[in-house]
Amino acid sequence: MTGIDLDRRQMLAGAAAVGLATTLSHSAPARATPADTGPVAALVPDGVSLGEPRPFSFDLLTERAARNARIAWEPAHRVAPEVLDRIDYDAYQKIRFRPEMSLALDPARKTPVQLFHLGRMSPEPVKLHLVKNGVEQEVVYSANLFESPAGHPAHHVPDGAGFAGFRIMAPDLKTDWLAFMGASYFRTSGPFDQYGLSARGLAIDTGLSTPEEFPRFTEFWLQGGTDGAALTIFALLDSPSVTGAYEITARRIVKNGVAHIEQEIEARLFARRDIQRLGVAPFSSMYWYGEASRRQIVDWRPEIHDSDGLSIWTGSGERIWRPLNNPPRVMVNSFVDKDVRGFGLLQRDRDFVHYLDDSVFYERRASTWIEPIEPFGEGEVQLLEIPTDDEIHDNIAVYWSPREPFLAGTNRRYRYRLSWLDDIPFPEELARATATQTGIGGRPGQPRPQGVRKFVVDFQGAAFEKLGRDDGVEIVVTPSRGELSNAYCHPVVGQRLRWRAFFDLAATGTEPVDIRMFLRLGDRALTETWVYQYFPET
């Protein structure tokens, strides 16, 4: 983390380079002009209205965010709220962006853009701009960009109202692979063209007793790459506590039918007031129940979750796997670290039979992985888990919380890489946890002891190559409280490179038990560290 040096000479030089006298200031709405003037005109079809050309650079955007932090926050102005309130879920489904109005970001039109309409569920407008050759022009809302049935309330939304967000389409316009909509949420279709968990620009006061604050992107600037395969999204962040300028460079590469979407993100943040808990590189996901929580199953499907675990690569090099929970009460778990190397929410279980849902395909949900480009310093990865009784609620959040407080009047910069993928790179010398099961403790055929829970964890990987039952592999289990028994491990019969660890734990009370476990051979760890939180009386 470093402070941001605002070199005013560089900003002025950038403005002069485009030969325009205007500045990056939007105190008044941009005047709509026909799409035939300025360098952006070639990126839009006939019928799309553009604002006046203005100079643009990331430094100019940063200066604007810094200036905003010195003035009082104002809530977003909602346009025609009485009209938008009539656009409920059913009405919203009848609004369609006209494909022929798709915007281009490159001459080859490999990254077409379509826009989301405002509605009851997304009433706060954002502005959208296209950037080319250091010049930006706003895309002005007009009803002719969308089609909807006669008498639909969308026909009464005034020109210039703004949009709810945007999405990046495939060249054939049949599918999309990146979408920004609502607050600072964004997500991708991931490796298997299936949307799941969401990323966020920033989280503030998540998991505290006070209300959480949701910073939102208020404006976007889209710029295509020279090769047509990459695009850059610039965004202005705003909230009562913080402002920010974001640069997000995104690229989607498909190999053997599997997509890898990578985003390099730079966030320049300015605090309006002291922030108690800052959440950098946050995610939101859903975990209702899985293989380890069979007592919670009330639906016909065996498992329901967008993500099944948190993976961390610590600054010291340890690999940690924490299966997710649907806890009996709100829980925040912290993993203290310095210069964390990576963390993310993963969907490791890719077996359709474990979900049996052929409409939303949970086995296709993306895994996400954060890698700091510049060190994050001291802090902690925090995992928030909220009780839920349905799959419609995002009840999981993960983010990096820096140790040092973010005080009013100060600024910070974070740079990191966010990948949406099928699985993260993993060292061959370690096996990974692939299944977590729990059940009644004790031994079959004998009286089962009360208050004892059995844990069964499977590990798989090349680390077990040429190792057998009698080669000295041992289980290491460390609970925060309770009494261990029947701890052992062995290779799974008929399964190559798969070992199973067992142990019983006797514990009572309502407080959770934190458990760490791994397999080793001598002084060498063979597996990642499995970390779990167990609630004895649930």
Residue pairs with C-beta under 8 A, 6 or more apart in sequence:
1 374
1 375
1 376
1 377
1 402
1 412
1 413
1 414
2 374
2 412
2 413
3 410
3 411
3 412
3 413
4 62
4 66
4 268
4 411
4 412
4 413
6 59
6 62
6 63
6 66
7 59
8 63
10 59
11 57
11 59
11 60
11 63
14 55
14 57
14 59
14 60
14 134
15 23
15 55
15 57
15 60
17 55
17 134
18 55
18 133
18 134
18 135
20 53
20 54
20 55
20 135
22 52
22 53
22 54
22 55
23 54
23 55
23 60
24 54
24 55
24 56
24 60
24 61
24 63
24 64
25 64
26 127
26 219
29 51
29 160
30 51
30 52
30 54
30 137
30 138
30 140
31 51
31 52
32 49
32 50
32 51
32 140
32 159
32 160
33 49
33 50
33 51
33 52
34 49
34 50
35 41
35 44
35 45
35 46
35 47
35 48
35 49
35 50
37 50
37 53
38 50
38 52
38 53
38 135
38 137
39 53
39 132
39 133
39 135
40 50
40 53
40 130
40 131
40 132
40 135
40 136
40 137
41 50
41 137
42 104
42 107
42 132
43 103
43 104
43 105
43 130
43 132
43 224
44 50
44 103
44 104
44 130
44 139
45 100
45 101
45 102
45 103
47 101
47 142
47 144
47 145
48 101
48 103
48 139
48 142
48 145
49 139
49 140
49 142
49 159
50 130
50 137
50 138
50 139
50 140
51 129
51 137
51 138
51 139
51 140
52 137
53 135
53 136
53 137
54 135
54 136
54 137
55 134
55 135
55 136
56 129
56 131
56 134
56 135
56 136
56 221
56 234
57 134
58 234
58 245
58 247
58 266
61 221
61 234
61 236
61 245
62 245
62 268
64 236
64 245
65 236
65 237
65 243
65 244
65 245
65 268
65 270
66 243
66 270
66 411
68 236
68 238
68 243
68 270
69 242
69 243
69 270
69 271
69 272
69 411
73 238
73 239
73 240
73 272
76 124
76 125
76 216
76 218
77 125
78 84
78 123
78 124
78 125
79 118
79 125
79 157
79 158
79 161
79 162
80 156
80 157
80 158
80 161
81 123
83 153
83 156
83 157
84 118
84 119
84 120
84 123
84 153
84 157
85 120
85 123
86 120
86 153
87 95
87 117
87 118
87 119
87 120
87 153
87 154
88 119
88 120
88 121
89 120
89 121
91 119
91 152
91 153
91 154
92 117
92 119
92 120
92 121
94 148
94 149
94 152
95 117
95 119
95 146
95 147
95 148
95 152
95 154
96 146
96 147
96 148
97 114
97 115
97 116
97 117
97 145
97 146
98 144
98 145
98 146
98 147
99 114
99 173
101 114
101 144
101 145
102 112
102 113
102 114
102 169
102 173
103 112
103 113
103 114
103 115
103 130
103 139
103 222
104 111
104 112
104 113
104 224
105 111
105 112
105 113
105 130
105 222
105 223
105 224
105 225
105 231
106 224
106 225
106 226
106 227
106 228
106 231
107 228
108 228
109 171
109 228
110 171
110 228
110 229
111 168
111 169
111 224
111 225
111 228
111 229
111 231
112 168
112 169
112 171
112 173
113 166
113 167
113 168
113 169
113 222
114 166
114 167
114 169
114 173
114 176
115 128
115 139
115 145
115 163
115 165
115 166
115 167
116 122
116 163
116 164
116 165
116 166
116 167
116 179
116 181
117 146
117 154
117 157
117 163
117 164
118 125
118 157
118 161
118 162
118 163
118 164
119 164
121 182
122 164
122 165
122 181
122 182
124 216
125 141
125 161
125 162
125 163
125 164
126 162
126 163
126 164
126 165
126 216
126 217
126 218
126 219
126 220
127 138
127 162
127 163
127 218
127 219
127 220
128 138
128 139
128 162
128 163
128 166
128 219
128 220
128 222
129 136
129 137
129 138
129 139
129 219
129 220
129 221
129 222
130 136
130 137
130 139
130 221
130 222
130 223
131 221
131 222
131 223
131 232
131 234
132 223
132 224
136 221
139 163
140 159
140 160
141 157
141 159
141 160
141 161
141 162
141 163
142 159
143 154
143 155
143 157
143 159
146 154
148 154
148 155
164 181
164 182
165 179
165 180
165 181
165 182
166 179
166 180
166 181
166 220
166 222
167 176
167 178
167 179
167 180
167 181
168 176
168 177
168 178
168 179
168 231
168 250
169 175
169 176
169 177
170 176
170 177
175 189
175 193
176 189
177 188
177 189
177 193
177 252
177 259
177 261
178 186
178 187
178 188
178 189
178 250
178 252
178 261
179 186
179 187
179 188
179 195
180 186
180 217
180 220
180 233
180 235
182 216
183 200
183 214
183 215
183 216
183 217
184 200
184 201
184 202
184 214
184 215
184 216
184 217
184 235
184 237
185 198
185 199
185 200
185 284
186 198
186 199
186 200
186 201
187 195
187 196
187 197
187 198
187 199
187 366
188 195
188 252
188 261
188 366
188 420
189 195
189 259
189 261
189 366
190 196
190 259
190 261
190 364
190 365
190 366
190 367
190 420
190 421
190 422
191 258
191 259
191 260
191 261
191 364
191 366
191 367
191 420
191 421
191 422
192 258
192 259
192 361
192 364
192 366
192 422
193 259
193 364
194 360
194 361
194 364
194 365
194 366
196 285
196 306
196 307
196 347
196 362
196 364
196 365
196 366
197 283
197 284
197 285
197 286
197 306
197 307
197 345
197 365
197 366
197 368
197 394
197 396
198 283
198 284
198 285
198 394
199 281
199 282
199 283
199 284
199 368
199 418
200 279
200 282
200 283
200 284
201 215
201 217
201 235
201 237
201 244
201 246
201 267
202 215
202 237
202 239
202 242
202 244
202 267
202 269
202 278
202 279
202 280
202 282
203 212
203 278
203 279
203 282
203 397
203 399
204 212
204 213
204 214
204 215
204 239
204 241
204 242
204 275
204 277
204 278
204 279
205 211
205 212
205 213
205 275
205 276
205 277
206 212
206 277
206 279
206 282
206 382
206 384
206 397
206 399
207 277
207 330
207 332
207 382
207 384
207 397
208 276
208 277
210 276
213 239
213 240
213 241
214 239
215 237
215 238
215 239
215 241
215 242
215 244
216 237
216 238
216 239
217 235
217 236
217 237
217 246
218 236
218 237
218 238
219 235
219 236
220 233
220 234
220 235
220 236
221 233
221 234
221 235
222 231
222 232
222 233
222 234
223 231
223 232
223 233
223 234
224 230
224 231
224 232
225 231
225 232
225 249
225 251
229 251
229 252
229 253
230 249
230 250
230 251
231 249
231 250
231 251
232 247
232 248
232 249
232 250
233 246
233 247
233 248
233 249
233 250
234 245
234 246
234 247
234 248
235 245
235 246
235 248
236 243
236 244
236 245
236 246
237 243
237 244
237 245
237 246
237 267
237 269
238 244
239 272
240 272
240 273
241 271
241 272
241 273
241 275
242 269
242 270
242 271
242 272
242 275
242 406
243 269
243 270
243 272
244 267
244 268
244 269
244 270
245 267
245 268
246 265
246 266
246 267
246 268
247 265
247 266
248 263
248 264
248 265
249 263
249 264
249 265
250 261
250 262
250 263
251 261
251 262
251 263
252 259
252 260
252 261
253 259
253 260
253 261
253 262
254 260
258 422
259 420
260 419
260 420
260 421
261 366
261 419
261 420
261 421
262 417
262 418
262 419
262 420
263 417
263 418
263 419
263 420
264 373
264 415
264 416
264 417
264 418
265 281
265 414
265 415
265 416
265 417
265 418
266 413
266 414
266 415
267 280
267 413
267 414
267 415
268 411
268 412
268 413
269 406
269 411
269 412
269 413
269 414
270 410
270 411
271 406
271 407
271 408
271 409
271 410
271 411
272 408
273 408
274 405
274 406
274 407
274 408
275 405
275 406
275 407
276 405
277 401
278 401
278 402
278 406
279 382
279 397
279 399
279 400
279 401
280 376
280 399
280 400
280 401
280 402
280 414
280 416
281 370
281 399
281 400
281 414
281 416
281 418
282 397
282 398
282 399
283 344
283 345
283 368
283 396
283 397
283 398
283 399
284 394
284 396
284 397
285 305
285 306
285 307
285 345
285 394
285 396
285 397
285 398
286 304
286 305
286 306
286 307
286 388
286 391
286 393
286 394
286 395
286 396
287 305
287 306
287 307
287 308
287 324
287 325
287 326
287 385
287 388
287 395
287 396
288 296
288 299
288 304
288 305
288 326
288 388
288 389
288 390
288 391
288 395
289 296
289 297
289 303
289 304
289 305
289 326
290 303
290 304
290 305
290 308
290 323
290 324
290 349
290 436
291 302
291 303
291 349
291 354
291 435
291 436
291 437
292 323
292 436
292 437
292 438
293 325
293 326
293 438
294 438
295 538
296 326
298 389
300 356
301 355
301 356
301 357
302 354
302 355
302 356
303 349
303 354
303 355
303 362
304 355
304 357
304 362
304 391
305 324
305 347
305 362
306 347
306 362
306 365
306 396
307 324
307 345
307 346
307 347
307 365
307 367
307 396
308 323
308 324
308 346
308 347
308 348
308 349
309 321
309 322
309 323
309 324
309 345
309 346
309 348
309 433
310 320
310 321
310 322
310 324
310 343
310 344
310 345
310 346
310 381
310 383
310 398
311 319
311 320
311 321
311 322
311 342
311 343
311 344
311 345
311 346
311 369
311 424
312 318
312 319
312 320
312 322
312 335
312 337
312 340
312 342
312 343
312 381
313 319
313 320
313 340
313 341
313 342
313 343
314 320
314 335
314 337
314 340
314 341
315 337
315 338
315 339
315 340
315 341
316 337
317 341
318 529
319 426
319 427
319 430
319 432
319 528
319 529
320 335
320 528
320 529
320 531
321 432
321 433
321 528
321 529
321 530
321 531
322 333
322 335
322 383
322 531
322 532
322 533
323 433
323 436
323 530
323 532
324 385
324 396
325 331
325 385
325 533
325 535
326 385
326 387
326 388
326 395
327 385
327 386
327 387
327 512
327 533
327 535
328 387
328 535
328 538
329 387
330 384
330 385
330 386
330 387
331 384
331 385
331 512
331 533
332 382
332 383
332 384
332 385
333 382
333 383
333 385
333 533
334 380
334 381
334 382
334 383
334 401
335 380
335 381
335 382
335 383
336 379
336 380
337 378
337 379
337 380
337 381
338 377
338 378
338 379
339 372
339 375
339 376
339 377
340 372
340 376
340 379
340 381
340 400
341 371
341 372
342 369
342 370
342 371
342 372
342 424
343 369
343 370
343 381
343 398
343 400
344 367
344 368
344 369
344 370
344 398
344 419
344 424
345 367
345 368
345 396
345 398
346 367
346 368
346 369
346 423
346 424
347 362
347 363
347 365
347 366
347 367
348 367
348 423
348 432
348 434
349 355
349 363
349 434
350 363
350 364
350 422
351 363
352 358
352 361
352 363
354 363
355 361
355 362
355 363
366 420
366 421
366 422
367 420
367 421
367 422
367 423
367 424
368 418
368 419
368 420
368 421
369 418
369 419
369 421
369 424
370 400
370 416
370 417
370 418
371 416
371 417
371 419
372 414
372 415
372 416
372 417
373 415
373 416
373 417
374 413
374 414
374 415
374 416
376 400
376 402
376 414
376 416
377 402
377 403
377 404
378 402
378 403
378 404
379 400
379 401
379 402
379 403
380 400
380 401
380 403
381 398
381 399
381 400
381 401
382 397
382 398
382 399
382 400
382 401
383 396
383 397
383 398
384 396
384 397
384 398
385 395
385 396
386 393
386 395
386 396
387 395
388 395
406 412
426 432
426 461
428 461
428 462
428 463
429 462
429 463
430 461
430 463
430 525
430 526
430 527
430 528
431 459
431 460
431 461
431 462
431 463
431 464
431 497
431 499
431 519
431 526
431 527
431 528
432 459
432 460
432 461
432 527
432 528
433 457
433 458
433 459
433 527
433 528
433 530
434 458
434 459
434 460
434 498
435 456
435 457
435 458
436 455
436 456
436 457
436 458
436 530
436 532
437 455
437 456
437 457
438 453
438 454
438 455
438 456
438 534
439 453
439 454
439 456
440 448
440 452
440 453
440 454
441 448
441 449
441 452
441 453
441 454
441 485
441 486
441 504
441 505
441 506
442 448
442 449
442 452
442 454
442 486
442 504
443 486
449 506
451 506
451 507
451 508
451 536
452 485
452 504
452 505
452 506
453 504
453 505
453 506
453 507
453 534
453 536
454 486
454 502
454 503
454 504
455 501
455 502
455 503
455 504
455 505
455 515
455 517
455 532
455 534
456 500
456 501
456 502
457 500
457 501
457 517
457 530
458 492
458 498
458 499
458 500
458 501
459 498
459 499
459 500
459 501
459 519
459 526
459 527
460 497
460 498
460 499
461 497
461 527
462 497
463 526
463 527
464 473
464 491
464 497
464 498
464 499
464 526
465 497
467 473
467 491
467 521
467 526
468 491
469 490
469 491
471 521
472 521
472 522
473 489
473 499
473 519
473 520
473 521
473 526
474 489
474 519
474 520
474 521
475 487
475 488
475 489
475 501
475 502
475 503
475 517
475 518
475 519
476 517
476 518
476 519
476 520
477 484
477 487
477 503
477 515
477 516
477 517
478 515
478 516
478 517
479 505
479 507
479 513
479 514
479 515
479 516
480 513
480 514
480 515
481 507
481 511
481 513
482 505
482 506
482 507
482 513
482 536
483 505
483 506
483 507
484 503
484 504
484 505
485 503
485 504
485 505
485 506
486 502
486 503
486 504
487 501
487 502
487 503
487 504
488 501
488 502
488 503
489 499
489 500
489 501
489 502
489 519
490 499
490 500
491 498
491 499
491 500
492 498
492 499
492 500
499 519
501 517
501 519
501 530
503 517
505 513
505 515
505 534
507 513
507 534
507 536
508 536
508 537
509 536
509 537
510 535
510 536
510 537
512 533
512 534
512 535
513 533
513 534
513 535
513 536
514 531
514 532
514 533
514 534
515 530
515 531
515 532
515 533
515 534
516 529
516 530
516 531
517 529
517 530
517 531
517 532
518 525
518 526
518 527
518 528
518 529
518 530
519 525
519 526
519 527
520 526
520 527
